[in-house]
Amino acid sequence: MMEEQTFEKLLNEHEINEVKRGKIFEGNVFEINSDGLWVALKEATGDVFVDQKELLKPINEYNIGDIVFVEITKTNDEEGLNFASEKKAYWKKVIEKIKEGENYKAVFRSRLKKGYNVLIEDVVSAFLPGSLSLLRPKDELPKNEQMVKVISKNRRNIVVSRKDYVEEKIAETFEKYEEGMIIEGIVEDIKPFGAFIRLNEEVTGLIPVSEVGWEDNVHIEDYLKKGQKVKTVIINLDKDNKRISLSLKKLRENPWETIEEKFPVGSIVYGTVKKIMPFGFIVKLTDGLEGLVHESEIFWGRKGNIKNIVNLEDKVQVKIIDIDKEKKKINLSYKQVLGDPWENIEEKYNEGNIVSGVVEKILNNGAIIKIDEGVTGFLHVSEFSWDFLENISDVLKEKDKIKVKIISIDKKNRKMRLSVRKIKENPWIKAVKEIKCGDVVKGKIIRFVDKGAIVQINGYNIEAYLPSSKASADSKSVEERFDVGQEIEAKVLELGLENEMKRGNMIISAAHLEKEKEREEAMKIINEMNED
């Protein structure tokens, strides 16, 4: 009886330890070559060879002594060689633990007629129906691992669903969240109407633009950037439609509630220029508070180009001049911080001063010259030169730098009259002292005008008028007789200066000289004939 029991025990042990196809054994790697591994089985006699195609990892990641689990795939009693697969052993292990209703990692392998072939845990093939994939027919296959739920499993097939997994996680999320809860997420996208916040892989919430900041006109990009991690508070949880509304601003106090304390009327504060408009610019004082600097509070004098004063994102000082909490409006002043330049104008500028300025605007009758911030003066066309000038635009253009003399200051009306010509002495004073009617002068034709030409008189820096009728003895017009730039001689017909503060007047004639020369030539010929 004892011998029968011992024999039965040995027979059972032999069956357990027998190397048969389909059995799984634990073993140690004892040799590695370019084709695969040799593994010594722990609970069976003999060794097995595992081809590199049947390994779970690249062959260079294995070391002598590594423990591996393999499934016998082929035996050869005659030669004593046994073959095994690590992949199949792992496959059996994975498929045994796969249960219906459980979630697993999967990778997309290929597109099928009515769905997709996916690998669970990278080894077990499963079918994902297209209707449960959350993919459109034209979408590319996801490259990263995706979570799926096993909805059906039998000996031959496993069916999985991404849709069921996502819906389960969404339901779990909505069960976990409550209104008023502070949660964290990543800014996924920004639209004009708000920002989408990814709360987890399955759920996205929306921060409406009205819930980003406390100001009326919110610039979302001032608060949020794509990819930014942000804390928000849940303000609405719609479990039926699976929608979550979030708020960023409700994590901070409403600045309008304490505005009188932090920004009292009359205080001077710093802010940032956020928008420039034709009638003023918007300044951000702090998160949720913006005020308007109207153009009337930018310039002390003549209104100019606001973009010449400030640029977007400039840091500026402004004065709080009015707060309307009900309408949420703040009026600011830029110019009052700078101070009124006309208040003590006499301390800086006086009549007779020669100052530098910039041409701000060209008018029909003169030019506006900017002397200082908030201080401009008027240069009449007649005050540019001691000679006649018809259009000031012929000699000046906007942004030109120019030196001018202040000839009058009207503090009450904020007006200043300027002159260029009065910087130098009136050249007509010297001319009327040294030149008499009938004198012959020399000059250069500088331009043609209606019915005549303007001649620059040498040595005096004054301009004389040469009528076309006085240009030539043979009735040629001035344009026919002369060229611009040509030097001429002419007789002074008229010369006058009303007073030393005004421009003088000179009319000359080239025809008179020609006639005199003709008479002289004729007299010379007559005299020569009489002598003969």
C-alpha positions as CSV (number, residue, x, y, z in Angstrom):
1,M,0.0,0.0,0.0
2,M,2.9,2.3,0.9
3,E,4.6,1.6,-2.5
4,E,1.3,2.5,-4.4
5,Q,1.0,5.9,-2.7
6,T,4.7,6.7,-3.4
7,F,4.3,5.8,-7.0
8,E,1.1,7.9,-7.4
9,K,2.9,10.8,-5.8
10,L,5.8,10.5,-8.2
11,L,3.5,10.3,-11.1
12,N,1.6,13.5,-10.1
13,E,4.9,15.3,-9.6
14,H,6.1,14.2,-13.0
15,E,2.9,15.4,-14.6
16,I,3.2,18.8,-12.8
17,N,6.8,19.2,-13.8
18,E,6.5,17.7,-17.2
19,V,7.4,20.2,-20.0
20,K,4.3,20.2,-22.2
21,R,3.1,22.7,-24.8
22,G,0.9,25.4,-23.3
23,K,2.3,25.1,-19.8
24,I,3.7,28.2,-18.1
25,F,7.0,28.1,-16.1
26,E,9.2,30.4,-14.2
27,G,12.9,30.4,-15.1
28,N,16.2,32.2,-15.1
29,V,18.1,33.5,-18.1
30,F,21.4,31.8,-18.3
31,E,22.6,32.6,-21.9
32,I,21.9,35.5,-24.3
33,N,22.7,35.5,-28.0
34,S,21.7,37.5,-31.0
35,D,18.7,35.2,-31.7
36,G,17.2,35.0,-28.3
37,L,17.5,33.7,-24.7
38,W,18.2,30.4,-23.0
39,V,16.1,29.9,-19.9
40,A,16.6,27.3,-17.2
41,L,13.1,26.3,-15.9
42,K,12.8,26.2,-12.1
43,E,10.1,23.6,-11.7
44,A,10.9,21.3,-14.6
45,T,13.9,19.5,-15.9
46,G,15.5,21.0,-19.0
47,D,16.1,24.4,-20.7
48,V,14.0,26.3,-23.2
49,F,14.9,28.7,-26.0
50,V,12.9,32.0,-26.3
51,D,13.2,33.6,-29.8
52,Q,13.7,37.3,-29.7
53,K,10.4,37.7,-31.5
54,E,8.7,36.1,-28.5
55,L,10.2,38.5,-25.9
56,L,8.4,41.3,-24.3
57,K,11.4,43.7,-24.4
58,P,14.3,44.3,-26.8
59,I,16.9,41.6,-26.3
60,N,19.6,44.1,-25.1
61,E,17.4,44.9,-22.0
62,Y,17.8,41.4,-20.6
63,N,20.6,40.2,-18.3
64,I,22.0,36.9,-17.1
65,G,20.0,35.8,-14.0
66,D,16.8,37.7,-14.9
67,I,13.6,35.9,-13.9
68,V,11.1,35.4,-16.7
69,F,7.8,33.6,-17.1
70,V,7.4,31.7,-20.4
71,E,4.8,29.4,-22.1
72,I,6.0,26.2,-23.8
73,T,5.2,26.5,-27.5
74,K,7.1,23.5,-28.9
75,T,8.9,20.4,-27.6
76,N,11.3,18.1,-29.3
77,D,12.1,15.0,-27.3
78,E,14.4,13.5,-29.9
79,E,16.8,16.5,-30.0
80,G,16.0,17.6,-26.4
81,L,15.1,21.2,-27.5
82,N,12.2,23.1,-26.2
83,F,10.9,26.4,-27.3
84,A,8.9,29.0,-25.3
85,S,7.3,32.4,-25.6
86,E,7.3,35.2,-23.0
87,K,4.6,37.1,-24.9
88,K,2.1,34.2,-24.7
89,A,2.7,33.7,-21.0
90,Y,2.1,37.4,-20.4
91,W,-0.9,37.3,-22.7
92,K,-2.5,34.5,-20.6
93,K,-1.7,36.4,-17.4
94,V,-3.3,39.6,-18.7
95,I,-6.4,37.9,-20.3
96,E,-7.1,36.1,-17.0
97,K,-7.3,39.3,-15.1
98,I,-9.4,41.1,-17.7
99,K,-13.0,41.4,-16.3
100,E,-16.1,42.8,-17.8
101,G,-16.9,46.2,-16.5
102,E,-13.3,47.0,-15.6
103,N,-11.1,49.7,-17.2
104,Y,-7.8,49.2,-18.9
105,K,-5.1,51.0,-20.9
106,A,-5.2,50.3,-24.6
107,V,-3.4,51.4,-27.7
108,F,-4.9,51.6,-31.2
109,R,-3.5,49.1,-33.6
110,S,-5.5,49.4,-36.8
111,R,-8.7,50.5,-38.4
112,L,-11.3,47.9,-39.2
113,K,-14.5,48.0,-41.2
114,K,-16.8,48.8,-38.3
115,G,-14.4,49.9,-35.7
116,Y,-10.8,49.5,-34.5
117,N,-8.4,46.8,-33.3
118,V,-6.8,47.8,-30.0
119,L,-4.3,46.1,-27.7
120,I,-5.1,45.9,-23.9
121,E,-1.9,46.2,-21.9
122,D,-0.1,46.1,-25.2
123,V,-0.7,42.3,-25.7
124,V,-4.4,41.3,-25.7
125,S,-6.3,42.1,-28.9
126,A,-9.8,43.6,-28.5
127,F,-12.5,45.1,-30.7
128,L,-13.6,48.8,-30.3
129,P,-16.8,49.5,-32.2
130,G,-16.7,52.8,-34.1
131,S,-19.9,54.0,-32.4
132,L,-18.2,53.6,-29.0
133,S,-14.8,55.1,-30.0
134,L,-15.5,58.8,-29.7
135,L,-13.7,59.2,-33.0
136,R,-15.0,60.4,-36.4
137,P,-14.3,58.3,-39.5
138,K,-11.7,60.8,-40.8
139,D,-9.9,61.3,-37.4
140,E,-6.4,60.0,-37.1
141,L,-5.7,57.1,-34.8
142,P,-4.7,58.3,-31.3
143,K,-1.0,57.6,-30.7
144,N,-1.1,57.7,-26.9
145,E,-2.6,55.1,-24.6
146,Q,-6.3,55.5,-24.1
147,M,-8.5,54.2,-21.3
148,V,-11.3,51.8,-22.3
149,K,-14.0,49.8,-20.5
150,V,-14.5,46.1,-21.2
151,I,-18.2,45.6,-22.1
152,S,-18.0,42.1,-23.3
153,K,-15.6,39.1,-22.9
154,N,-15.8,35.5,-24.0
155,R,-13.3,32.8,-25.0
156,R,-12.9,34.2,-28.5
157,N,-13.5,38.0,-28.3
158,I,-13.2,41.0,-26.1
159,V,-15.2,44.2,-26.9
160,V,-14.3,47.5,-25.3
161,S,-15.7,51.0,-25.3
162,R,-14.1,54.5,-24.9
163,K,-17.5,56.1,-24.7
164,D,-18.6,54.0,-21.7
165,Y,-15.4,54.8,-19.9
166,V,-15.6,58.5,-20.5
167,E,-19.3,58.7,-19.5
168,E,-18.5,56.8,-16.2
169,K,-15.7,59.2,-15.4
170,I,-17.8,62.2,-16.2
171,A,-20.5,60.9,-13.9
172,E,-18.0,60.3,-11.2
173,T,-16.7,63.9,-11.6
174,F,-20.2,65.4,-11.4
175,E,-20.9,63.4,-8.3
176,K,-17.7,64.6,-6.7
177,Y,-18.1,68.4,-7.6
178,E,-20.4,70.8,-5.8
179,E,-21.3,74.5,-6.5
180,G,-18.9,76.8,-4.5
181,M,-16.1,74.2,-4.6
182,I,-12.6,75.6,-5.6
183,I,-11.0,73.4,-8.2
184,E,-7.8,73.5,-10.3
185,G,-7.5,73.0,-14.0
186,I,-5.5,73.9,-17.1
187,V,-6.4,76.6,-19.6
188,E,-7.2,74.6,-22.8
189,D,-8.5,77.3,-25.1
190,I,-9.5,81.0,-25.1
191,K,-12.4,82.5,-27.0
192,P,-13.9,85.9,-27.1
193,F,-16.8,84.6,-24.9
194,G,-14.7,82.9,-22.3
195,A,-12.0,80.4,-21.5
196,F,-12.2,76.6,-21.5
197,I,-10.6,74.9,-18.5
198,R,-9.7,71.2,-18.6
199,L,-10.5,69.8,-15.2
200,N,-9.4,66.2,-16.0
201,E,-9.1,64.0,-19.1
202,E,-12.8,63.8,-19.5
203,V,-14.3,67.1,-18.2
204,T,-13.9,70.7,-19.4
205,G,-15.5,73.7,-17.7
206,L,-16.1,77.2,-19.0
207,I,-15.2,80.6,-17.4
208,P,-17.5,83.1,-19.2
209,V,-15.8,86.4,-20.0
210,S,-18.0,88.1,-17.4
211,E,-16.5,85.9,-14.7
212,V,-12.9,86.5,-15.6
213,G,-12.4,89.9,-14.0
214,W,-14.5,92.5,-12.2
215,E,-14.1,95.2,-14.9
216,D,-16.9,95.6,-17.6
217,N,-14.6,95.2,-20.6
218,V,-12.4,92.3,-19.7
219,H,-9.3,91.4,-21.7
220,I,-9.1,87.7,-21.0
221,E,-5.5,87.5,-22.2
222,D,-4.5,89.9,-19.3
223,Y,-5.6,87.1,-16.9
224,L,-5.1,83.8,-18.6
225,K,-2.8,82.1,-21.1
226,K,-3.1,78.7,-22.8
227,G,-1.5,75.9,-20.8
228,Q,-1.7,77.9,-17.6
229,K,-2.7,76.1,-14.4
230,V,-5.4,78.1,-12.7
231,K,-7.7,77.8,-9.6
232,T,-11.4,78.6,-10.1
233,V,-14.7,78.3,-8.2
234,I,-17.7,76.3,-9.5
235,I,-20.7,78.7,-9.9
236,N,-23.0,76.4,-11.8
237,L,-23.2,72.6,-12.0
238,D,-25.6,71.3,-14.7
239,K,-25.6,67.5,-14.1
240,D,-28.3,66.8,-16.6
241,N,-26.5,68.5,-19.5
242,K,-23.0,67.8,-18.0
243,R,-21.9,71.5,-18.0
244,I,-19.8,73.3,-15.5
245,S,-19.6,77.1,-15.2
246,L,-16.6,78.5,-13.4
247,S,-15.5,81.9,-12.0
248,L,-12.1,83.4,-11.7
249,K,-13.1,86.7,-10.3
250,K,-15.1,85.3,-7.4
251,L,-11.8,84.1,-5.9
252,R,-10.9,87.7,-5.4
253,E,-12.8,90.5,-3.6
254,N,-14.9,92.8,-5.6
255,P,-12.6,95.9,-5.9
256,W,-15.7,98.2,-6.3
257,E,-16.6,97.5,-2.7
258,T,-13.5,99.1,-1.3
259,I,-12.7,101.6,-4.1
260,E,-13.2,104.7,-1.9
261,E,-10.7,103.4,0.5
262,K,-8.0,102.4,-2.0
263,F,-8.6,105.0,-4.7
264,P,-10.1,108.1,-3.1
265,V,-11.2,111.0,-5.3
266,G,-8.3,113.5,-5.6
267,S,-5.6,110.8,-5.1
268,I,-2.8,110.3,-7.7
269,V,-2.2,106.7,-8.6
270,Y,-0.3,104.6,-11.1
271,G,-1.9,102.6,-13.8
272,T,-1.4,100.9,-17.2
273,V,-2.7,102.1,-20.5
274,K,-4.8,99.3,-21.9
275,K,-6.7,101.0,-24.8
276,I,-6.3,104.2,-26.9
277,M,-9.4,105.7,-28.6
278,P,-10.0,108.9,-30.6
279,F,-11.5,110.6,-27.5
280,G,-9.2,109.4,-24.7
281,F,-7.5,106.3,-23.3
282,I,-8.3,103.6,-20.7
283,V,-6.1,103.0,-17.7
284,K,-6.1,99.8,-15.6
285,L,-5.7,100.7,-12.0
286,T,-5.8,97.2,-10.6
287,D,-7.5,93.9,-11.4
288,G,-11.2,94.8,-12.0
289,L,-10.8,98.5,-12.1
290,E,-10.3,100.6,-15.2
291,G,-10.9,104.3,-15.7
292,L,-11.2,106.7,-18.6
293,V,-8.9,109.7,-19.3
294,H,-11.0,111.8,-21.6
295,E,-9.1,114.0,-24.2
296,S,-10.1,117.1,-22.3
297,E,-8.0,115.7,-19.4
298,I,-5.0,115.0,-21.5
299,F,-4.1,118.3,-23.1
300,W,-3.9,121.7,-21.3
301,G,-3.8,123.5,-24.6
302,R,-4.8,122.6,-28.2
303,K,-5.9,119.0,-28.6
304,G,-3.3,116.8,-30.2
305,N,-2.7,113.2,-31.2
306,I,-3.2,111.0,-28.1
307,K,-0.8,108.4,-29.5
308,N,2.0,111.0,-29.3
309,I,1.4,111.2,-25.6
310,V,0.9,107.5,-24.5
311,N,1.4,104.0,-25.9
312,L,-0.3,100.8,-25.0
313,E,1.1,99.2,-21.8
314,D,2.7,102.5,-20.7
315,K,2.8,103.0,-16.9
316,V,1.3,106.4,-16.2
317,Q,0.3,108.5,-13.2
318,V,-3.3,109.8,-13.2
319,K,-5.5,111.7,-10.8
320,I,-8.9,110.2,-9.6
321,I,-11.4,113.0,-10.4
322,D,-14.7,111.2,-10.2
323,I,-16.1,107.7,-9.2
324,D,-19.6,106.4,-10.0
325,K,-20.0,103.1,-8.2
326,E,-23.5,102.5,-9.5
327,K,-22.5,102.8,-13.1
328,K,-19.0,101.4,-12.4
329,K,-17.2,104.4,-14.0
330,I,-14.0,106.1,-13.0
331,N,-12.9,109.4,-14.6
332,L,-9.2,110.2,-14.5
333,S,-7.0,113.1,-15.4
334,Y,-3.5,112.9,-16.9
335,K,-2.9,116.6,-17.3
336,Q,-3.6,117.5,-13.7
337,V,-0.8,115.3,-12.6
338,L,1.6,117.1,-14.9
339,G,0.3,120.5,-13.7
340,D,-1.0,123.5,-15.8
341,P,1.9,124.9,-17.7
342,W,0.1,128.2,-18.2
343,E,-0.4,128.7,-14.5
344,N,3.1,130.1,-14.0
345,I,4.0,130.7,-17.7
346,E,5.7,134.0,-16.9
347,E,8.3,132.1,-14.8
348,K,9.5,130.2,-17.8
349,Y,8.7,132.3,-20.8
350,N,8.6,136.1,-21.5
351,E,8.1,138.3,-24.5
352,G,11.3,138.7,-26.4
353,N,12.6,135.2,-25.5
354,I,14.0,133.1,-28.4
355,V,13.0,129.5,-27.9
356,S,13.1,126.2,-29.8
357,G,9.9,124.5,-30.9
358,V,8.4,121.8,-33.2
359,V,5.9,122.5,-36.0
360,E,2.7,120.7,-34.8
361,K,0.3,121.8,-37.5
362,I,0.3,123.8,-40.8
363,L,-2.6,126.1,-41.3
364,N,-3.6,128.3,-44.3
365,N,-2.4,131.5,-42.6
366,G,0.5,130.1,-40.5
367,A,1.7,127.3,-38.3
368,I,1.1,126.0,-34.7
369,I,4.4,125.6,-32.9
370,K,4.7,123.4,-29.8
371,I,7.0,125.1,-27.3
372,D,6.5,122.8,-24.4
373,E,4.1,120.1,-23.1
374,G,0.7,121.9,-23.1
375,V,2.2,125.2,-24.5
376,T,1.8,126.1,-28.2
377,G,2.1,129.4,-30.1
378,F,1.0,130.7,-33.4
379,L,3.4,131.7,-36.1
380,H,1.6,133.9,-38.7
381,V,2.8,133.5,-42.3
382,S,3.8,137.2,-42.3
383,E,6.1,136.6,-39.3
384,F,8.2,134.0,-41.0
385,S,10.2,136.3,-43.2
386,W,10.9,140.0,-43.8
387,D,10.1,139.2,-47.5
388,F,6.8,138.3,-48.9
389,L,5.7,134.6,-48.4
390,E,2.4,133.4,-49.8
391,N,2.3,129.9,-48.5
392,I,4.0,128.9,-45.2
393,S,3.9,125.2,-46.4
394,D,6.5,126.1,-49.0
395,V,9.1,126.5,-46.2
396,L,7.8,124.4,-43.2
397,K,6.3,121.0,-42.7
398,E,5.0,119.2,-39.6
399,K,7.6,117.9,-37.1
400,D,10.2,120.4,-38.3
401,K,12.3,121.9,-35.5
402,I,12.4,125.7,-35.5
403,K,13.7,128.6,-33.5
404,V,11.1,131.4,-32.8
405,K,10.9,134.6,-30.9
406,I,8.0,135.2,-28.5
407,I,6.3,138.5,-29.5
408,S,3.3,138.3,-27.2
409,I,1.8,136.1,-24.4
410,D,-1.9,136.1,-23.5
411,K,-2.0,134.1,-20.3
412,K,-5.8,134.5,-19.8
413,N,-6.7,133.0,-23.2
414,R,-3.6,130.7,-23.3
415,K,-2.3,132.2,-26.5
416,M,1.2,133.0,-27.7
417,R,2.3,134.8,-30.9
418,L,5.6,133.9,-32.4
419,S,8.0,135.2,-35.0
420,V,10.9,133.9,-37.0
421,R,11.8,137.1,-38.8
422,K,12.1,139.2,-35.7
423,I,15.0,137.0,-34.5
424,K,17.1,139.1,-36.9
425,E,17.1,142.8,-37.5
426,N,14.9,144.1,-40.3
427,P,17.1,144.1,-43.4
428,W,14.9,146.8,-45.0
429,I,16.2,149.4,-42.5
430,K,19.7,149.1,-44.0
431,A,18.3,149.0,-47.6
432,V,16.2,152.2,-47.4
433,K,19.2,154.0,-45.9
434,E,21.7,153.0,-48.6
435,I,19.5,152.6,-51.7
436,K,17.7,155.5,-53.4
437,C,15.2,155.5,-56.3
438,G,17.0,155.5,-59.6
439,D,19.9,153.5,-58.2
440,V,21.0,150.5,-60.2
441,V,21.0,147.2,-58.1
442,K,22.1,143.7,-58.8
443,G,20.2,140.5,-57.9
444,K,19.1,137.0,-58.8
445,I,15.7,135.8,-60.2
446,I,14.5,133.4,-57.5
447,R,10.9,132.7,-58.7
448,F,8.2,133.8,-61.1
449,V,4.9,135.2,-59.8
450,D,1.8,136.4,-61.4
451,K,2.7,139.2,-63.8
452,G,6.3,139.4,-62.8
453,A,9.3,137.9,-60.9
454,I,10.9,138.1,-57.5
455,V,14.5,139.2,-57.4
456,Q,16.8,138.6,-54.4
457,I,18.9,141.9,-54.1
458,N,22.6,141.2,-53.5
459,G,24.1,142.4,-50.2
460,Y,20.7,143.2,-48.5
461,N,18.8,139.9,-48.1
462,I,15.6,141.6,-49.4
463,E,13.3,140.8,-52.2
464,A,12.2,143.2,-55.0
465,Y,9.4,142.9,-57.4
466,L,10.1,143.0,-61.2
467,P,6.9,143.6,-63.1
468,S,6.6,141.7,-66.4
469,S,6.0,145.1,-68.1
470,K,9.3,146.3,-66.8
471,A,11.3,143.2,-67.8
472,S,12.3,144.1,-71.3
473,A,12.4,147.0,-73.7
474,D,11.1,144.8,-76.6
475,S,7.9,143.8,-74.8
476,K,9.1,140.3,-74.0
477,S,7.5,138.7,-70.9
478,V,9.7,138.2,-67.9
479,E,9.7,134.4,-68.4
480,E,10.9,134.9,-72.0
481,R,13.5,137.4,-71.0
482,F,15.0,135.7,-67.9
483,D,15.6,132.3,-66.2
484,V,15.3,131.4,-62.6
485,G,18.7,131.8,-61.0
486,Q,19.9,134.4,-63.6
487,E,21.8,137.4,-62.3
488,I,20.3,140.8,-63.5
489,E,20.8,144.5,-63.2
490,A,17.8,146.7,-62.7
491,K,16.9,150.3,-61.8
492,V,15.0,151.0,-58.5
493,L,11.7,152.6,-59.4
494,E,10.1,152.5,-55.9
495,L,11.4,151.9,-52.4
496,G,9.6,152.3,-49.1
497,L,9.3,151.2,-45.5
498,E,6.3,152.2,-43.4
499,N,8.0,151.4,-40.1
500,E,10.9,149.3,-38.8
501,M,8.6,146.5,-37.7
502,K,7.2,145.9,-41.1
503,R,8.3,144.5,-44.4
504,G,9.5,147.1,-47.0
505,N,8.6,147.4,-50.6
506,M,10.8,147.7,-53.7
507,I,9.9,147.8,-57.4
508,I,12.6,147.5,-60.0
509,S,12.9,147.7,-63.8
510,A,15.3,146.0,-66.2
511,A,13.6,147.7,-69.2
512,H,14.8,151.2,-68.1
513,L,18.4,150.1,-68.1
514,E,18.0,148.6,-71.6
515,K,16.5,151.8,-72.9
516,E,19.2,153.9,-71.3
517,K,21.9,151.6,-72.8
518,E,20.2,151.9,-76.2
519,R,20.1,155.7,-75.9
520,E,23.8,155.7,-74.8
521,E,24.7,153.6,-77.9
522,A,22.7,155.9,-80.2
523,M,24.4,159.0,-78.7
524,K,27.8,157.4,-79.1
525,I,27.1,156.7,-82.8
526,I,25.8,160.3,-83.3
527,N,28.9,161.8,-81.7
528,E,31.2,159.7,-83.8
529,M,29.4,160.8,-87.0
530,N,29.6,164.5,-85.9
531,E,33.4,164.2,-85.3
532,D,33.8,162.8,-88.8
